[in-house]
Amino acid sequence: ANPRAPDFKHKESGEALWLGSSPDWARSKLTLDSAVEDNSF
């Protein structure tokens, strides 16, 4: 993995998110993908 690449990118806008530098409130708003929640990945 590229350490300079963002952890997530918005599908439509391309806006980047790095979890290591995001505030706690932003991380608490993230939701898991349903495949991860169901352990069906």
KATA-V921130 format. One line per field, one symbol per residue. phi: phi as a letter, one per 20 degrees, with the letter a starting at -180 (. if undefined). psi: psi as a letter, one per 20 degrees, with the letter a starting at -180 (. if undefined). Layout:
phi->???
psi->???
//
This chain:
phi->.efeeffbcfgeemfecdffdefgffffefdffffffelde
psi->qoiiqqhqpphghjpqpohhjqqhhghiiqqqqhhghikk.
//
